[in-house]
Amino acid sequence: MSDLPVAKLSLTEAVIAHLLRQSATPLFGLELVRRSPTGEFQLKKGTIYVTLERMENKGLVTSERETSPPPNLKEGAFYIPRRMYTLTPKGLEALAATQEAIAQVHSFMAES
């Protein structure tokens, strides 16, 4: 582990990281949108891929293009391979740092 400070995540990045950490398999962008909670934490179709690209550039997630169609796809149906995303160890570390910061703020505000 380096001595560099661990990056904290934006709200959208934290939601994505949390959903990826919960999943046993890599997820594609629209699946992340579908799994996101309603309300303030709901991911938007228009920003999900921009955020995922930014997270990948920071080393928080990795992606791979799907190598085979999903099992529920009907034979002969049009298919474009999706980009599947996985949280990296750096992403896990950033999520933990963000959760710790949130807990500290919550504790501070509860005392006031």
N, C-alpha and C positions, 0 to 999 in steps of 0.2 A: 504494500500500500504506500502511495506517495505522500509527501508532506503537503501537497496542494490541497486547498480547501475543497470540500465536496460541494458541488453545485446543488442548489435547491431548485425545485421545479416550479414552473408556473402552474396555475390551477388546472388548465387543460392537460398539461404534461403529467401532472400528478394523477389525474383521473385515468389517463391512458396507461401509465405505469402500473397503477393499482389493478386495472382490468387485465393487463398482460401478466402480472404476477399471479393473479387468481386462476388463470387458464393453464390447463395441463398441456395445451398445444398452442402453436403460433396462431395469431389471429390476423385477419385482413381488416382494412380500414372500416368498411361499412359494417362489419361484425362488431367492431368496437363501438360504433355509433349505436347499433341495436342494443348492445349490452349496457350502455351507459344509463345512469339513472335519469329520471325526468327532473325538470326544474333547472336550477342554477348549474348543476354539474353535468347536464346533458351535452354530449358532444354533438357538433354540427357537421353535416355532410360537406359544407363548403370550406371548412378549415381543418378537417381531420388529416388530410394528406400533407398539407403544408406543415402542420405540427409534427407529424411523423417524420417528414424529411428533415426538419430542424433537429428533432431528437436523434435521428440517425447520424447527422453531421456532428453532433456533440458526443456520439458514442454511447448514447443511452439505450438505444435499440439497434437491432440488426434486422435485415430483411432478406428474404429469398423469394424468388418467383416460384409459384406452385409448379410442381412437376407433373401432376396428373389432375384431371377434372374431379370435382367433388363427387362423392358416390351417389348423391341424389339427382345428378344431372341426367336428363333423359337422353337416350341414345340419339345421335344426330343433331342435338341441340347446339347452337352457337356457343363457343366457349373461348374466353380470353383468360389466360392464366392470371391469377391474382398475386399481389405481393403480400407475403405473410410476414408478420412482425413478431419479434421475440425481445424481451427485456434482457439487457446485458447485466453483468455484475456491477458495472458502473451505474447503470440505471437503477438497480436495486439499492445501491448505496445512496444515490441521490433521493430516492423515494424515502428511505429511512431517515435521511437528514431533514427532509421536508416534514415528515411526520413528527420528528423530534421538535422542530421549530414550531409547528402548530401546537403541540402539547405544551411547550413553554409559554406561548402566547395565551393559550387557554388558562393555564395555571396562574399567570400574571393577572389576567382579567378577572378570574374568579376571586382573587384576593382583594381586588379593588372595591 
